[in-house]
Amino acid sequence: MSYARTSEDVRQRDGHGVRYQVRICERIAREHGCAVIASYSDNGCSASRPSVVRPAFERLLADLTRGRTESGQRIGGVVCVADDRLYRRAEDLARFHAALTSALGRIQLDARGVRNPYTHEGLLQAVRSLDDAVTETRNRSRRVADWHWGRAVEGVPHSGPRPFGWQEDRIRLLTTEARLVEQAINDRIEGKAVWAIAREWCDLGVTGTRGGRPSAQTVTQIITAPRVCGYRANRGDLLLDPATELPVLGQWDPIVTPQLWRAACATFAPGSLYLHRGTGAPRRGGSRSAPRYLATGLLRCGALRPDGTVCRGAVCASKGRSLRSPYAYSCRSCRRCSISGPLVDEALERLLFGEHGATRGVSSAERRRWQSGQMGLEEKRKTLASLLVHCVVRPGVKGDRSWDFSRVEPVWR
């Protein structure tokens, strides 16, 4: 079995990177007297982000655990060009190692040769590779962040798709769109609702730079972006000149004056404004709101996808439908798994304060403070995070209203 992965494929978008890796894997296998019986490839998938699901990697783990490929051939090992193609997080290393060693006699191949995953040295080599991958990821993230900051302080326009209101060079205004933005800012200052502005744009047949129909959120992002008055932002913050403490001016033509931009921004409540393109951009109000529920960010979906792989998507809190369950946790990826919020919270307490939890560093004093209500939500979440990597939530049985605490399966640190 071979595994290939690339983090990005934004230029040619033809999967050439993973194709080249598959060829290299076949060559490595031949050099060691082996043959590749199945290839697994994830094109344009990051291995360092917990939120990214790699379908081929999940199929690889499932087949390793089963011991055979989908065509029924017995698996003798895994070949890849380098360990960082397989994993860049400790959790993925643990899952891969457990699946690979679930049967005896398997090997792992890469450009450096054969590795015995059952020996202490083989495991140490994998851990060292993981440490190198994590270090490289951090260094690369820092280099990219520094590169963007350097461009920002010089007033260079944002990269990516052109912003609404400017031509492809991101310098000169696109007259038709710029007039719409200027009118929207003036209308907003006079009290007009954003949704009404968005509806007017839709009636005029206006589309965004990516072809989508304008929404209230889109209009908000456009008219509150510092670029409309010539200011430069970086990572969601208005960039100030270190010498003068004044906003950095961009190299592009502004649509409105800074006074009009600030007046438009003042019509929104703090925390509701986006400073740059993208729904994931940080908000103008500063830090994100604190989690309101105990298990937020700690749950992963254990439902099976149609292809037989485990979803492992984030299970997030939402409003419930009954007095017994005023809130629930549901998977936003496959939408095949949902569980009562109070059931999860009680299950977590049982895990912490049962006979197993007592052996994992939860003191009697912490237990008393938790159960007496003296411990706040944030401290409870920190306690959970120090003991748990996450919890896998198994799907329930349709129509069964009983509380099955075993549906919450912990992955301990």
Phi, psi and omega in degrees: 000135176243151177230133179229145181206141169236149180278326183220150173212061191267348184264290182278331178054038181240007178070023182294329181297313180289329177297316179297319179296321178299318178298317180296319178299319178296322178294317179299318180297316180298321181298338181248020175072027180243170177225141178276118182263344179202142180242138180236127185225134173241108182266127178069037181240123176285142176256359182258353180257122181298333184282346183274125177263128178256100185302317182292323177296319178295321177294323177300313180296319180297318180290323176298316180295320179288331179092356181215154176283176179297333178275359175094007180278141182286141184264129179251356180160188183227140176235138176210163183287331179197155182299327184290350171287328181277314186210146172226008178227147182299325181297317181290324175299315181298317180294318181294316182297320179295320180290319182295320183266014178290347174226155183277156171087010181269158179231167174233130183243142168210191184297339181273350177125203184270139176235137177266107185286352184270347182268161178296320180294323178297319178291320179297322178297320177295319179295320178296320177297320178297316180298319178296320181293318179296317179298316179296321178299315179295317180295319180294320178298320179294318179297318180295316179298319179294322179297315179295320180295318179299319176295321184295315183293339176270000178078017180289138181299160177297148174277178180093194181301149181298143177286150179297126180110349182235158177283180184298333179285353179064011181249307183273147181284145169265107195307313185297316181286321181298323178295321177298317180295315180298317179294321180296320179295315179296318179297320180294319179298327180278358174108007182285141180289146181295322181297328178291322177296317179298320179295321177298318179297319179296320179296331179277356181081020181286138175235155178287177182291346176253008175093358182276163177279140181295137173243174179299321179294320179299313180298319179300315179298320183291311188279345178257000178290132180302337182298336184294337177250009177094002179276153181253135176244156177217123180054038175087358181246141175295124186275130180250144176291125182301331183278318186255345184063019176261154180302140177288132180269135178281169182272007184257168178282128179281158178267317180229175178280158176302328180296316179294320179299314180295324179294321177294318179296327183291345179280352179254150177290150178304137178093356183254003185253138176261136183266341176210172189302145173109137182290341180269008183292145177300152183271156184294334183286355179110227186289156178289159179293146182289148177302143182259351184235152189298317189263008180302127179085355184255356188249141175234145183283132178255014181285151178271135175282168178303332180275005177092354179275158178277136185297302181059023175284165180290134177258112190249157182281146176208169181292135179274183185239009182213165177292327180290327180232077181294343173216157183220165175247128183226148178281127180268356181269297181264342180058030180250004185220127177215147183212148180299135178298308177301327177297316179297315181299318179292323178296321178296319178297320178297322179293321182286318190252008172281190183291332178283318181298327182295337180272001185246032169090010176273111184282164178295328178294318178295322179297317180297315181295321180297307188283342177271353180088004181282339181269127181284170183298316182296320179292323176298317180295323177294322177297315178297316183295332179285342183248334185243138168286310172188180174236137177266128180258117177278146178297148177274179178264127183299129180090346180271112183265001179289153181269108180259101184291340180290349178294339180263105184255119185280149168243101187282153175285000000 
